[in-house]
């Protein structure tokens, strides 16, 4: 019982503290939860698929890890005949408590590709989009990278939050979405690495 109370108090403290912090680290990707204790995992609908691992071989920090996502976005089959869907999500809604990110202006993270030219869009879900199981999507990630695309070197993506029409006082999740529109003919396969996701 004491452990449960301590865990609840830690969660409340973390949520309250985030309202006043200048930045909030969503995840260093050194463990299988984000910094709120929320799940990090894949979503997928056949025939598309994705898998994640925490990579110690590819990381920005010596001794640290990054998130490795391997994706296979198909172009045909599945619901609506468009090959299904796949991606990654980091859950910021803990139990019934949404995350208040209303004073943050930018989402930052580091990204690199295994081969270069991989692609994805960022999805953000508030209470409404959480209810329908979807998110509001960004432009292709290259829009926010100095090279204009994913390369085999680490680059920091910076996404202005005011480009997402969501309620940031009730944030539910942040996602990496391998949308059909990201790839020629709606088909794409590859591996990317993500590190140090931060709200600022």
Residue frames as a rotation matrix with the C-alpha (Angstrom) as fourth column:
UNK 1
0.566 0.824 0.000 0.00
0.824 -0.566 0.000 0.00
0.000 0.000 -1.000 0.00
UNK 2
0.436 -0.487 -0.757 2.83
0.161 -0.785 0.598 2.38
-0.885 -0.382 -0.265 0.89
UNK 3
-0.619 -0.701 0.354 4.49
0.425 0.081 0.902 1.64
-0.661 0.708 0.248 -2.44
UNK 4
-0.131 0.672 0.729 1.27
0.975 -0.045 0.216 2.49
0.178 0.739 -0.650 -4.33
UNK 5
0.796 0.419 -0.437 0.83
0.532 -0.829 0.173 5.76
-0.289 -0.370 -0.883 -2.41
UNK 6
0.019 -0.886 -0.462 4.47
0.123 -0.457 0.881 6.72
-0.992 -0.074 0.100 -3.02
UNK 7
-0.638 -0.240 0.732 4.07
0.700 0.216 0.681 5.95
-0.321 0.947 0.031 -6.73
UNK 8
0.329 0.854 0.403 0.92
0.922 -0.382 0.057 8.08
0.203 0.352 -0.914 -6.96
UNK 9
0.731 -0.104 -0.674 2.57
0.282 -0.854 0.437 10.97
-0.621 -0.510 -0.595 -5.12
UNK 10
-0.367 -0.930 0.008 5.61
0.290 -0.107 0.951 10.76
-0.884 0.351 0.309 -7.43
UNK 11
-0.380 0.327 0.865 3.34
0.923 0.083 0.375 10.88
0.050 0.941 -0.333 -10.48
UNK 12
0.705 0.707 -0.057 1.42
0.709 -0.699 0.098 13.90
0.029 -0.109 -0.994 -9.15
UNK 13
0.402 -0.650 -0.644 4.67
0.162 -0.642 0.749 15.68
-0.901 -0.406 -0.153 -8.27
UNK 14
-0.582 -0.661 0.474 6.04
0.537 0.125 0.834 14.98
-0.611 0.740 0.282 -11.72
UNK 15
-0.029 0.673 0.739 2.92
0.969 -0.163 0.186 16.30
0.246 0.721 -0.648 -13.43
UNK 16
0.858 0.337 -0.387 2.83
0.458 -0.843 0.283 19.44
-0.231 -0.421 -0.877 -11.29
UNK 17
0.094 -0.923 -0.373 6.58
0.231 -0.344 0.910 20.04
-0.968 -0.172 0.181 -11.72
UNK 18
-0.444 -0.280 0.851 6.29
0.849 0.171 0.499 19.81
-0.286 0.945 0.161 -15.50
UNK 19
0.597 0.751 0.281 3.88
0.797 -0.596 -0.099 22.76
0.093 0.283 -0.955 -15.51
UNK 20
0.917 -0.252 -0.308 6.66
-0.094 -0.890 0.446 25.01
-0.387 -0.380 -0.840 -14.20
UNK 21
0.124 -0.939 0.322 9.76
0.455 0.342 0.823 23.46
-0.882 0.044 0.469 -15.79
UNK 22
0.048 -0.208 -0.977 11.51
-0.693 -0.712 0.117 25.20
-0.720 0.671 -0.178 -18.69
UNK 23
-0.242 -0.067 -0.968 11.91
-0.844 0.507 0.175 21.83
0.479 0.859 -0.179 -20.36
UNK 24
0.357 0.380 0.853 10.67
-0.717 0.697 -0.011 18.32
-0.599 -0.608 0.521 -19.83
UNK 25
-0.710 -0.617 -0.341 12.55
-0.702 0.581 0.411 15.24
-0.056 0.531 -0.845 -20.95
UNK 26
0.430 0.879 -0.207 9.95
-0.897 0.442 0.012 12.89
0.102 0.181 0.978 -22.43
UNK 27
0.949 -0.147 0.279 12.47
0.078 0.966 0.245 10.08
-0.306 -0.211 0.929 -22.79
UNK 28
0.073 -0.976 -0.203 16.21
-0.862 -0.164 0.480 9.34
-0.502 0.141 -0.854 -22.95
UNK 29
0.693 0.317 -0.648 15.21
-0.621 0.719 -0.311 5.90
0.367 0.618 0.695 -24.32
UNK 30
-0.514 -0.855 0.066 17.35
-0.729 0.395 -0.560 4.12
0.452 -0.336 -0.826 -21.74
UNK 31
-0.854 0.320 0.410 14.38
-0.085 0.692 -0.717 2.11
-0.513 -0.648 -0.563 -20.43
UNK 32
-0.804 0.551 0.223 11.07
0.522 0.476 0.707 0.66
0.283 0.686 -0.671 -21.61
UNK 33
0.367 0.878 -0.307 9.00
0.914 -0.401 -0.055 3.54
-0.172 -0.261 -0.950 -20.25
UNK 34
0.155 -0.298 0.942 9.15
0.342 -0.879 -0.334 7.30
0.927 0.374 -0.034 -20.71
UNK 35
-0.782 -0.607 0.143 10.08
0.104 -0.354 -0.930 9.65
0.615 -0.712 0.340 -17.86
UNK 36
-0.247 0.784 0.570 6.46
-0.925 -0.366 0.102 9.66
0.289 -0.501 0.816 -16.60
UNK 37
-0.655 0.002 0.756 6.42
-0.359 0.879 -0.313 5.88
-0.665 -0.476 -0.575 -16.42
UNK 38
0.410 0.867 -0.284 4.19
-0.641 0.053 -0.766 5.69
-0.648 0.496 0.577 -19.50
UNK 39
0.402 -0.191 0.895 4.45
0.417 0.909 0.006 2.90
-0.815 0.371 0.445 -22.04
UNK 40
-0.034 -0.374 -0.927 6.62
-0.859 -0.463 0.219 3.20
-0.511 0.803 -0.306 -25.13
UNK 41
-0.242 0.076 0.967 5.70
0.202 0.979 -0.026 0.68
-0.949 0.189 -0.252 -27.80
UNK 42
-0.994 -0.050 -0.094 4.65
-0.085 -0.157 0.984 0.12
-0.064 0.986 0.152 -31.39
UNK 43
0.069 0.991 0.113 1.22
-0.328 0.129 -0.936 0.27
-0.942 0.027 0.334 -32.97
UNK 44
-0.859 -0.394 -0.327 0.53
-0.437 0.228 0.870 -1.67
-0.269 0.890 -0.368 -36.15
UNK 45
0.337 0.923 0.188 -2.15
-0.480 0.340 -0.809 -2.99
-0.810 0.182 0.558 -38.44
UNK 46
-0.401 -0.508 0.762 -1.30
0.303 0.712 0.634 -5.86
-0.865 0.485 -0.132 -40.80
UNK 47
0.793 -0.603 -0.090 0.17
0.556 0.775 -0.299 -6.19
0.251 0.187 0.950 -43.29
UNK 48
0.275 -0.725 0.632 2.33
-0.277 -0.689 -0.670 -3.24
0.921 0.009 -0.390 -42.11
UNK 49
0.786 -0.066 -0.614 4.49
0.561 0.493 0.665 -3.79
0.259 -0.868 0.424 -39.04
UNK 50
0.307 -0.732 0.609 7.11
-0.476 -0.672 -0.568 -2.20
0.824 -0.116 -0.554 -36.81
UNK 51
0.651 -0.192 -0.734 9.41
0.651 0.638 0.411 -3.37
0.389 -0.746 0.540 -34.05
UNK 52
0.609 -0.457 0.648 11.42
-0.513 -0.850 -0.118 -1.42
0.605 -0.261 -0.752 -31.47
UNK 53
0.483 -0.523 -0.702 14.49
0.799 0.592 0.108 -2.18
0.359 -0.613 0.704 -29.41
UNK 54
0.942 -0.325 -0.082 16.69
-0.236 -0.818 0.525 -0.08
-0.238 -0.476 -0.847 -27.14
UNK 55
0.730 -0.681 0.054 20.07
0.429 0.395 -0.812 0.12
0.531 0.616 0.581 -28.82
UNK 56
0.747 -0.590 -0.308 23.28
0.112 -0.345 0.932 0.49
-0.655 -0.731 -0.192 -26.84
UNK 57
-0.033 -0.770 0.637 25.31
0.891 0.266 0.368 0.18
-0.453 0.580 0.678 -30.06
UNK 58
-0.423 -0.008 0.906 23.87
0.616 -0.736 0.281 3.41
0.664 0.677 0.316 -31.52
UNK 59
0.545 0.557 -0.627 23.52
0.838 -0.390 0.382 6.20
-0.031 -0.734 -0.679 -28.99
UNK 60
0.584 -0.311 0.750 24.46
0.063 -0.904 -0.424 9.85
0.809 0.295 -0.508 -28.67
UNK 61
0.480 -0.370 0.795 25.77
-0.861 -0.371 0.347 9.30
0.166 -0.852 -0.497 -25.12
UNK 62
-0.418 -0.683 -0.599 28.52
-0.443 0.729 -0.522 6.81
0.793 0.047 -0.608 -24.26
UNK 63
-0.997 0.036 -0.066 26.96
0.075 0.581 -0.810 4.13
0.009 -0.813 -0.582 -22.11
UNK 64
-0.402 0.909 -0.112 23.45
-0.577 -0.346 -0.740 5.25
-0.711 -0.233 0.664 -23.04
UNK 65
-0.534 0.333 0.777 20.85
0.631 0.769 0.104 3.88
-0.563 0.545 -0.621 -25.42
UNK 66
-0.750 0.439 -0.495 18.64
-0.620 -0.726 0.296 5.07
-0.229 0.529 0.817 -28.23
UNK 67
0.149 0.870 0.470 15.32
-0.249 0.493 -0.834 3.89
-0.957 0.007 0.290 -29.60
UNK 68
-0.901 -0.392 -0.184 15.72
-0.304 0.268 0.914 1.73
-0.309 0.880 -0.360 -32.69
UNK 69
0.150 0.982 0.113 12.59
-0.353 0.160 -0.922 1.44
-0.924 0.099 0.371 -34.85
UNK 70
-0.944 -0.320 0.073 12.45
-0.065 0.402 0.913 -0.92
-0.322 0.858 -0.400 -37.82
UNK 71
-0.078 0.977 -0.200 9.37
-0.403 -0.214 -0.890 -0.39
-0.912 0.011 0.410 -39.98
UNK 72
-0.928 -0.047 0.371 7.73
0.299 0.504 0.811 -2.08
-0.224 0.863 -0.453 -42.95
UNK 73
-0.254 0.850 -0.461 4.94
-0.361 -0.526 -0.770 0.05
-0.897 -0.029 0.440 -44.38
UNK 74
-0.634 0.111 0.765 3.01
0.618 0.667 0.416 -1.89
-0.464 0.737 -0.491 -47.01
UNK 75
-0.899 0.214 -0.381 0.98
-0.367 -0.844 0.391 -0.31
-0.238 0.492 0.838 -49.79
UNK 76
-0.261 0.838 -0.478 -1.85
-0.652 0.212 0.728 -2.78
0.712 0.502 0.491 -50.35
UNK 77
-0.290 0.262 -0.920 -4.04
0.455 0.884 0.108 -5.08
0.842 -0.388 -0.376 -48.29
UNK 78
-0.823 -0.008 -0.568 -5.47
0.561 -0.173 -0.810 -4.61
-0.092 -0.985 0.147 -44.84
UNK 79
0.107 0.906 -0.409 -8.31
0.718 -0.355 -0.599 -2.22
-0.688 -0.230 -0.689 -43.95
UNK 80
0.614 0.286 -0.736 -9.22
-0.188 -0.853 -0.488 0.18
-0.767 0.438 -0.469 -46.77
UNK 81
0.837 -0.249 0.487 -6.76
0.537 0.544 -0.644 -1.65
-0.104 0.801 0.589 -49.07
UNK 82
0.791 -0.535 0.297 -3.89
-0.348 -0.793 -0.501 0.75
0.503 0.292 -0.813 -48.28
UNK 83
0.059 -0.872 -0.487 -1.54
0.058 0.490 -0.870 -1.67
0.997 0.023 0.079 -46.54
UNK 84
0.567 0.198 -0.799 -2.46
0.771 0.212 0.600 -0.99
0.288 -0.957 -0.033 -42.95
UNK 85
0.610 -0.357 0.708 -0.33
-0.338 -0.925 -0.175 1.26
0.717 -0.132 -0.684 -40.74
UNK 86
0.477 -0.494 -0.727 2.52
0.810 0.568 0.146 1.21
0.341 -0.658 0.671 -38.25
UNK 87
0.233 -0.453 0.861 4.49
-0.202 -0.888 -0.413 3.41
0.951 -0.077 -0.299 -35.91
UNK 88
-0.486 -0.478 -0.731 5.70
0.698 0.290 -0.654 4.06
0.525 -0.829 0.193 -32.38
UNK 89
0.425 0.607 0.672 4.06
0.015 -0.747 0.665 5.87
0.905 -0.273 -0.326 -29.47
UNK 90
-0.798 -0.531 -0.283 5.10
0.355 -0.035 -0.934 7.27
0.486 -0.846 0.217 -26.10
UNK 91
0.145 0.976 -0.165 2.15
0.651 0.032 0.759 7.36
0.746 -0.217 -0.630 -23.70
UNK 92
-0.806 -0.431 0.405 1.88
0.058 -0.739 -0.671 10.57
0.588 -0.518 0.621 -21.64
UNK 93
0.157 0.887 0.434 -1.60
-0.774 -0.163 0.612 9.90
0.614 -0.432 0.661 -20.27
UNK 94
-0.838 -0.475 -0.267 -1.03
-0.165 0.689 -0.706 7.99
0.519 -0.548 -0.656 -17.03
UNK 95
-0.665 0.733 -0.143 -4.11
0.621 0.436 -0.651 6.18
-0.415 -0.522 -0.745 -15.76
UNK 96
0.346 0.856 0.385 -6.75
0.938 -0.301 -0.172 8.92
-0.031 0.421 -0.907 -16.23
UNK 97
0.487 -0.235 -0.841 -4.36
0.220 -0.899 0.378 11.89
-0.845 -0.369 -0.386 -15.94
UNK 98
0.781 -0.227 0.582 -3.39
0.559 -0.164 -0.813 13.76
0.279 0.960 -0.001 -19.10
UNK 99
-0.145 -0.924 -0.354 -0.06
0.945 -0.235 0.226 15.60
-0.292 -0.302 0.907 -19.31
UNK 100
0.845 0.420 -0.332 -0.18
0.353 -0.903 -0.243 19.40
-0.402 0.088 -0.911 -19.18
UNK 101
-0.199 -0.924 0.327 2.26
0.903 -0.043 0.428 20.66
-0.381 0.380 0.843 -21.82
UNK 102
0.659 0.691 0.298 0.48
0.751 -0.578 -0.320 23.96
-0.049 0.434 -0.900 -22.42
UNK 103
0.817 -0.355 -0.453 3.48
-0.206 -0.915 0.345 26.22
-0.538 -0.189 -0.822 -21.70
UNK 104
-0.170 -0.892 0.419 5.95
0.306 0.356 0.883 24.37
-0.937 0.278 0.213 -23.92
UNK 105
0.348 0.242 -0.906 6.65
-0.607 -0.679 -0.414 25.72
-0.715 0.694 -0.090 -27.42
UNK 106
0.134 -0.469 -0.873 8.80
-0.942 0.213 -0.259 23.09
0.307 0.857 -0.414 -29.16
UNK 107
0.868 0.006 0.496 9.27
-0.164 0.948 0.274 19.34
-0.468 -0.319 0.824 -29.39
UNK 108
0.184 -0.890 -0.418 12.92
-0.980 -0.131 -0.152 18.35
0.080 0.438 -0.895 -29.90
UNK 109
0.736 -0.176 0.654 14.50
-0.099 0.927 0.361 14.97
-0.670 -0.330 0.665 -30.58
UNK 110
-0.252 -0.878 -0.406 17.59
-0.797 -0.049 0.601 13.54
-0.548 0.475 -0.688 -32.25
UNK 111
0.740 0.542 0.397 17.23
-0.184 0.732 -0.656 11.23
-0.647 0.413 0.642 -35.25
UNK 112
-0.376 -0.763 -0.525 19.44
-0.826 0.019 0.564 9.29
-0.420 0.646 -0.637 -37.66
UNK 113
0.734 0.627 -0.259 18.82
-0.671 0.614 -0.415 6.57
-0.101 0.479 0.872 -40.23
UNK 114
0.422 -0.565 0.709 20.53
0.112 0.809 0.577 3.27
-0.900 -0.164 0.405 -40.83
UNK 115
-0.099 -0.422 0.901 20.89
0.938 0.263 0.226 4.06
-0.333 0.867 0.370 -44.55
UNK 116
-0.812 -0.077 -0.579 19.54
-0.019 -0.987 0.158 7.61
-0.583 0.139 0.800 -44.93
UNK 117
-0.792 0.561 -0.241 16.40
-0.479 -0.326 0.815 8.88
0.378 0.761 0.527 -46.69
UNK 118
-0.611 0.668 -0.425 14.07
0.773 0.619 -0.139 7.11
0.170 -0.414 -0.894 -44.24
UNK 119
-0.712 0.421 0.562 10.95
-0.247 -0.899 0.361 9.11
0.658 0.118 0.744 -43.46
UNK 120
-0.397 0.700 -0.593 8.13
0.896 0.436 -0.085 9.56
0.199 -0.565 -0.800 -40.96
UNK 121
-0.146 0.405 0.903 5.77
-0.117 -0.913 0.391 12.12
0.982 -0.048 0.181 -39.48
UNK 122
-0.980 -0.142 -0.140 5.25
0.131 0.071 -0.989 13.02
0.151 -0.987 -0.051 -35.84
UNK 123
-0.082 0.996 0.025 1.79
0.276 -0.001 0.961 12.53
0.958 0.086 -0.275 -34.37
UNK 124
-0.980 -0.123 0.154 0.45
-0.105 -0.335 -0.936 14.27
0.167 -0.934 0.316 -31.27
UNK 125
-0.231 0.932 -0.279 -2.76
0.453 0.357 0.817 13.21
0.861 0.062 -0.505 -29.52
UNK 126
-0.768 0.155 0.621 -4.79
-0.582 -0.573 -0.577 15.15
0.266 -0.805 0.530 -26.98
UNK 127
-0.614 0.563 0.554 -7.92
-0.284 0.498 -0.820 13.91
-0.737 -0.660 -0.146 -25.16
UNK 128
0.392 0.816 -0.425 -10.04
-0.713 -0.023 -0.700 14.03
-0.581 0.577 0.573 -28.34
UNK 129
0.190 -0.382 -0.904 -7.59
-0.866 0.369 -0.338 12.19
0.462 0.847 -0.261 -30.57
UNK 130
-0.840 -0.443 0.314 -6.90
-0.543 0.695 -0.471 9.70
-0.009 -0.566 -0.824 -27.79
UNK 131
-0.155 0.885 0.439 -10.61
-0.493 0.316 -0.811 8.85
-0.856 -0.342 0.387 -27.73
UNK 132
0.778 0.498 -0.384 -10.61
-0.549 0.241 -0.800 8.04
-0.306 0.833 0.461 -31.45
UNK 133
0.552 -0.611 0.568 -7.22
0.339 0.786 0.517 6.29
-0.762 -0.093 0.641 -31.44
UNK 134
0.514 -0.370 0.773 -5.44
0.786 -0.157 -0.598 8.71
0.343 0.916 0.210 -33.78
UNK 135
0.026 -0.560 -0.828 -3.27
0.664 -0.610 0.433 11.83
-0.747 -0.561 0.356 -33.74
UNK 136
0.949 0.136 -0.283 -2.60
-0.079 -0.768 -0.635 15.11
-0.304 0.625 -0.719 -35.55
UNK 137
0.484 -0.779 0.400 0.37
0.832 0.550 0.065 14.67
-0.271 0.301 0.914 -37.89
UNK 138
0.153 -0.586 -0.796 3.32
-0.086 -0.810 0.580 16.94
-0.984 -0.020 -0.174 -38.67
UNK 139
0.673 -0.171 -0.720 4.94
-0.739 -0.102 -0.666 17.48
0.041 0.980 -0.195 -42.04
UNK 140
0.743 -0.531 -0.407 7.59
0.333 0.821 -0.463 14.95
0.580 0.208 0.787 -43.13
UNK 141
0.739 -0.433 -0.516 10.41
0.544 -0.070 0.836 14.96
-0.399 -0.898 0.184 -40.57
UNK 142
-0.160 -0.857 0.490 12.89
0.987 -0.150 0.059 16.36
0.023 0.493 0.870 -43.11
UNK 143
0.444 0.428 0.787 11.03
0.426 -0.874 0.235 19.68
0.788 0.232 -0.570 -42.87
UNK 144
0.966 0.019 0.257 12.50
-0.217 -0.478 0.851 20.07
0.139 -0.878 -0.458 -39.38
UNK 145
0.577 -0.808 0.121 16.06
0.584 0.511 0.630 18.86
-0.571 -0.293 0.767 -40.10
UNK 146
0.205 -0.585 -0.785 19.06
-0.341 -0.795 0.502 20.92
-0.917 0.164 -0.363 -41.23
UNK 147
-0.804 -0.567 0.176 19.82
-0.082 0.400 0.913 18.50
-0.588 0.720 -0.368 -44.08
UNK 148
-0.326 0.775 -0.541 16.20
-0.941 -0.323 0.105 18.49
-0.094 0.543 0.835 -45.22
UNK 149
0.507 0.437 -0.743 16.03
-0.485 0.857 0.173 14.71
0.712 0.273 0.647 -44.79
UNK 150
0.838 -0.258 0.482 17.15
-0.304 0.514 0.802 11.90
-0.454 -0.818 0.352 -42.52
UNK 151
0.350 -0.806 -0.477 20.83
-0.688 0.125 -0.715 11.00
0.636 0.579 -0.511 -43.00
UNK 152
0.475 -0.261 -0.840 23.18
0.441 0.897 -0.029 8.51
0.762 -0.357 0.541 -41.35
UNK 153
-0.744 -0.667 0.040 24.37
0.336 -0.425 -0.841 11.25
0.578 -0.612 0.540 -38.96
UNK 154
-0.224 0.648 -0.728 22.53
0.942 -0.047 -0.332 12.49
-0.249 -0.760 -0.600 -35.88
UNK 155
-0.714 0.115 0.690 20.41
0.171 -0.928 0.332 15.59
0.679 0.355 0.643 -36.48
UNK 156
-0.789 0.472 -0.394 18.18
0.390 -0.111 -0.914 17.43
-0.475 -0.875 -0.097 -34.04
UNK 157
-0.428 0.760 0.488 14.58
0.590 -0.173 0.788 17.92
0.684 0.626 -0.375 -35.15
UNK 158
-0.881 0.209 -0.425 12.71
0.230 -0.595 -0.770 20.88
-0.414 -0.776 0.476 -33.68
UNK 159
-0.496 0.799 0.339 8.95
0.677 0.111 0.728 20.95
0.544 0.591 -0.596 -34.24
UNK 160
-0.897 0.251 0.365 6.95
-0.381 -0.857 -0.347 24.06
0.226 -0.450 0.864 -33.28
UNK 161
-0.811 0.585 -0.006 3.99
0.485 0.666 -0.566 22.93
-0.327 -0.462 -0.824 -31.23
UNK 162
-0.294 0.753 -0.589 1.71
-0.275 -0.657 -0.702 25.69
-0.915 -0.045 0.400 -32.51
UNK 163
-0.620 0.075 -0.781 1.61
-0.777 0.082 0.624 23.85
0.111 0.994 0.008 -35.84
UNK 164
-0.816 0.402 -0.415 -0.45
0.392 0.913 0.115 21.10
0.426 -0.069 -0.902 -34.15
UNK 165
-0.377 0.769 0.516 -4.09
-0.653 -0.616 0.441 21.97
0.657 -0.170 0.734 -33.53
UNK 166
-0.010 0.318 -0.948 -4.50
0.509 0.818 0.269 20.06
0.861 -0.480 -0.170 -30.27
UNK 167
0.787 0.305 0.536 -5.17
-0.321 -0.539 0.779 20.85
0.527 -0.785 -0.326 -26.61
UNK 168
-0.084 -0.951 -0.299 -1.73
-0.033 0.302 -0.953 20.78
0.996 -0.070 -0.057 -25.02
UNK 169
-0.301 0.038 0.953 -3.18
-0.928 -0.242 -0.284 21.04
0.220 -0.969 0.109 -21.53
UNK 170
0.430 0.457 0.779 -4.43
-0.584 0.798 -0.146 17.46
-0.688 -0.392 0.610 -22.00
UNK 171
-0.026 -0.561 -0.827 -1.70
-0.967 0.222 -0.121 15.67
0.252 0.797 -0.549 -23.91
UNK 172
0.785 0.422 0.453 -2.10
-0.521 0.846 0.115 11.91
-0.335 -0.326 0.884 -24.27
UNK 173
0.486 -0.600 0.635 0.73
0.506 0.786 0.355 10.67
-0.712 0.149 0.686 -26.53
UNK 174
0.239 -0.510 -0.826 3.52
-0.812 -0.572 0.117 11.49
-0.532 0.643 -0.551 -28.95
UNK 175
0.632 0.102 0.768 3.99
0.187 0.942 -0.279 9.18
-0.752 0.320 0.576 -31.92
UNK 176
-0.528 -0.702 -0.478 6.38
-0.544 -0.152 0.825 8.42
-0.652 0.696 -0.302 -34.76
UNK 177
0.371 0.872 0.320 4.12
-0.134 0.391 -0.911 7.61
-0.919 0.295 0.262 -37.73
UNK 178
-0.783 -0.602 0.156 5.18
0.007 0.242 0.970 5.85
-0.622 0.761 -0.185 -40.92
UNK 179
0.175 0.935 -0.309 2.42
-0.259 -0.259 -0.931 7.28
-0.950 0.243 0.196 -43.08
UNK 180
0.308 0.019 0.951 1.80
0.775 0.575 -0.263 6.06
-0.552 0.818 0.162 -46.61
UNK 181
0.977 0.135 0.167 2.21
0.206 -0.806 -0.554 9.66
0.060 0.576 -0.815 -47.82
UNK 182
0.551 -0.832 -0.063 5.83
-0.471 -0.373 0.799 9.56
-0.688 -0.411 -0.598 -46.64
UNK 183
-0.373 -0.725 0.579 6.85
-0.058 0.641 0.765 6.98
-0.926 0.252 -0.282 -49.25
UNK 184
-0.626 0.112 -0.772 6.69
-0.779 -0.132 0.613 6.43
-0.033 0.985 0.169 -53.01
UNK 185
-0.331 0.614 -0.717 3.58
-0.326 0.638 0.697 4.39
0.885 0.465 -0.011 -53.81
UNK 186
0.500 0.599 0.625 2.84
-0.748 -0.064 0.660 4.30
0.436 -0.798 0.416 -50.07
UNK 187
0.897 -0.229 -0.377 5.52
0.299 0.944 0.138 1.66
0.324 -0.237 0.916 -49.48
UNK 188
0.317 -0.842 0.436 8.57
-0.637 -0.530 -0.560 2.08
0.703 -0.100 -0.704 -47.23
UNK 189
0.850 -0.169 -0.499 10.96
0.439 0.753 0.491 -0.04
0.293 -0.636 0.714 -45.19
UNK 190
0.103 -0.893 0.438 13.85
-0.061 -0.445 -0.893 1.02
0.993 0.065 -0.101 -43.02
UNK 191
0.313 -0.110 -0.943 15.41
0.919 0.287 0.272 1.52
0.241 -0.952 0.191 -39.62
UNK 192
0.231 -0.222 0.947 15.73
-0.081 -0.975 -0.209 4.77
0.970 -0.028 -0.243 -37.69
UNK 193
-0.302 -0.356 -0.884 17.16
0.889 0.231 -0.397 5.75
0.345 -0.906 0.246 -34.33
UNK 194
0.426 0.493 0.758 15.60
0.068 -0.854 0.516 8.32
0.902 -0.168 -0.398 -31.97
UNK 195
-0.271 -0.517 -0.812 17.22
0.892 0.184 -0.414 9.83
0.363 -0.836 0.411 -28.86
UNK 196
-0.783 -0.182 -0.595 16.56
0.529 -0.698 -0.482 12.51
-0.328 -0.692 0.643 -26.24
UNK 197
-0.233 0.804 0.547 12.96
0.622 -0.309 0.720 13.56
0.748 0.507 -0.428 -26.86
UNK 198
-0.697 -0.144 -0.703 12.32
0.661 -0.509 -0.551 16.83
-0.278 -0.849 0.450 -25.02
UNK 199
0.428 0.789 0.441 9.53
0.804 -0.555 0.213 19.39
0.413 0.264 -0.872 -24.69
UNK 200
-0.572 -0.690 -0.444 10.80
0.803 -0.582 -0.131 22.95
-0.168 -0.431 0.887 -24.29
